[in-house]
Each structure stands twice: as C-alpha cells, then as structure tokens.
Amino acid sequence: TEGELASFREAYGALAELRRKIGELEMDEAERSRRVDTLTYQIDELERADLKEGEDEELDARRTLLRGAGKLMDALQLVGQLLSGDDSSNGAASMLDEAEGAIRSVSGLSPELEELSALLREVSLQVEDAAERVRDMGRDFDFSPRELDQVESRLDQLYRLKKKYGPTVADMLAYLESCRQELDRIQYADDTIARLQKELAKAEKRAQEKAQALSQARQKAAQGLRDRVQQELRELDMPKVQFLVEFREKKLDDTGMDEVQFLMSANVGEALRPIQKVASGGELARIMLALKNVLAEDDGIDTLVFDEVDTGVSGRAAHKVALKMAQVARHKQVLCVTHLPQIAAMADTHFSVEKGERDGRTYTQVKELDTAGRKEELARLMGGGSITQAILDSAQELLDQLKNRYFGQSVRSLNSFDDIAITYVRSYFDQVLFYRIIRTSHRQ
C-alpha cells in the first residue's frame, strides 16, 4: 500500500491547501467591511507620507549637520583665514609659496636643495587646494533655522509611522505593498472563491478516489494479515482464536477514509469483539508477539524490547512463546525480561542486573553471564532459593535441548547491542534481579 498511501497523501495535501485558501478569503460582510476600512486608511496614510527608501538615514545625517551649523561656519571662517590670510596678514598658502621660491632660487647648488624645493612646491599646492575647498564649503553651505525645523518635523513623522508599520522605511514600504495585495484579495474575494471552489470540487473527488484505492489496498492487505496472525496465534497455543481486521468508513482526513480496529474471539461460540475489551494479559502478550513476528521484516525497527511478555502463560504456551520470540529474533535484535525458564533458555546471551548500595548510593550492575552463570540462573528460576544438583542438571538439559534443536547456525550481535541493553535496564527497571533474553541473527 506504499504507492497508494503516497498518492493519497499528495491528493489530500492539495485538498487541504485549497480549503485553507478559501478559509482565509471567507469572512462575514461586517468583518470584510471593517478590514477594508482598516487597509484603506493604512494605505492612504503611507502613500501620503511619500516614503523614500533610505531617507531616514539621510535626514538624520542632515539634522546632525544643521544642529552644528554655527560651529561649522566659525570653523570654516577661521581655517580660511589661516590658509589664505586677510588684509592684515598672510596665510599659510602664501607663506609656503614664498618659502618654496626662496629655496628654488638656490636649488642649483645641491641635489638636496632641489628635493626640498620640490617638496615645498607639492605642500604649497596641497594647501592651496585645501583653502579652495574651504571657500567652496563656506559658499555652498546653506543654513537656515527653517530647514532644521523641516528636517525635525519629517523625522518626527517617520518616527510615528515606524511605531505602527515597521522599524525602517524599507519595512514600511514592504507593509504598504502587503496591504495593497490584501485589499485586492478582499475586493476580488468572491471571484477568487468561486474559482477555488471549482478547483476544490475536483480536488475532493480526486482525494476521495485515492482514499478509496488506499482503502481497497488496506483491506486486501488486512486479509493476508488476518490469516498470518491467526496462524501465529495457533502456534502460540491459541488454537480456537479468531482474528479479524474491521474497517469502518469515516469522514475523510489525512489518514484516509478508514477507521480500523482489531477484533478477536478466543473461544468457540464467542462473538468477535475489540481486542482491548476481551483479551486477557497473556492473550494480549501473545497477540502483540504474533503481530511483531508478522511485521518484523517491514517495520524498520532494529531492536524490540519485551517486558514480561510471558505474563499469564506457562507450560506449553510459554514454550511456544519462546519459539516465536526466537523467530522474531531472526530479523531483529530482541531484548526480553522474563521469569520463565522455558523462555530464558532460548536466549543466545543472558545478562544479570543487580541493584545494591555503595557509600549510601544505589547503583546498578549489569553483567553478562558465562555458561555456568546461565545454568545457575536458570536453576534459580526453576527451583527458587534451594538449588540442587538435580535442578542444575535439568537447567543444563534445557539449555542443551533448545540450543541443539533450534539454534545450530551461528549468530552475531548488532554493534549497538551493549549500549542499548545497559541503557534500557538502568533507566527502566526497579527489581533486584532480571534475566535478559537477547537473540540476534543474520538477516535473511
């Protein structure tokens, strides 16, 4: 169903987008009128301001200059007098020119004097140029208190507008454009809605068709799932079980048109009912295990953790649960907590986890068991606190029987196994001693 699911999601996404656009355009008449009035006022206010990008920076620089106009004119007058002189004294330019002439008259006497004459000439020309620029600035600078008032007034206007429409003139111009576009959308909303409604009808039809195709694919897959899960449950000592995937049509949403639930009947003569209402703890554990085994190759999960999956089972049923977990472990890394020796014996690797106190702190110790340790812990499960040689022999026999019968091939662990196992047990469990069932094997 991957192709049908992707196709439906694409169609439903287009449908949802059209609904969103129509929803944005639809509003009652009073709300529309209020919004039009607001946008019209804001557009008019910004347009009358005749904003020019960057003018706030230019005006701010001009205001700084105008505020210092008096000092500027006094400085230009003094510099002009010092460089060019006046009726009562020579300026620096004139004196440098005289100095250069004096040196030039004797420059033929030595190379050093020729170099000095050239230097003075260059400095004299630069000073004359500076004096000319000072005179030009004095002539060109036009200052009046009225201009300063105008600049201050304009900056104050921009400040008030910035508080409402944006921190810069560029931001305010962008807001003005967005207001114009929104006003156009509202004024022509009826025409746009009519056009989008036509597109919506087509999109709804297409999404419904894709949802129907997805539903058919799901129902076809559900038949296979039903048969495989029933077979798995029979192998888990539930021979009379009936399992069914029930479909009910619902309002179309992003998951499709199907409302799905699992039904079961564990005993002959009982009606099929939702699993969560009729299954016991042991039945739920086995149903979950059956589903995981069926879906193991396709769910994209590398590690499965079973916490007390043997709840409510014993004897032959426990043995079959152990076999089924071993099948799951052919495709996944499996970690299991159990207190049943039939299940524990199926593992490739056992860990004991003990909690204790040291220096007033609680600590957890995770230890991988060797062959002798595995036998001892299995014997503890089988015999409780009193472990006899007969119980130890039975534990060894159980290990050998299951190993020789079911696990002749070599296995390997995933690289991340130790970290996953230790992190899991440290963060989750409270009890003093647990048994880790881990089986990993070559992916097939």
MOFEN-V489822 format. One record per run of one state. SS is the DSSP state (H for helix, E for strand, - for the rest). FROM is the first residue (numbers start at 0). LEN is the number of residues. If there is no record, write none. Layout:
<<SS	FROM	LEN> <SS	FROM	LEN>>
This chain:
<<-	0	1> <H	1	24> <-	25	3> <H	28	20> <-	48	6> <H	54	13> <-	67	1> <H	68	16> <E	84	1> <-	85	4> <E	89	1> <-	90	1> <H	91	14> <-	105	1> <H	106	3> <-	109	1> <H	110	30> <-	140	4> <H	144	21> <-	165	3> <H	168	19> <-	187	1> <H	188	47> <-	235	6> <E	241	12> <-	253	2> <E	255	10> <-	265	7> <E	272	2> <H	274	4> <-	278	2> <H	280	15> <-	295	7> <E	302	5> <-	307	7> <H	314	14> <-	328	4> <E	332	5> <-	337	3> <H	340	4> <-	344	4> <E	348	1> <-	349	1> <E	350	8> <-	358	2> <E	360	8> <-	368	2> <H	370	13> <-	383	5> <H	388	18> <-	406	10> <H	416	12> <-	428	6> <E	434	5> <-	439	5>>
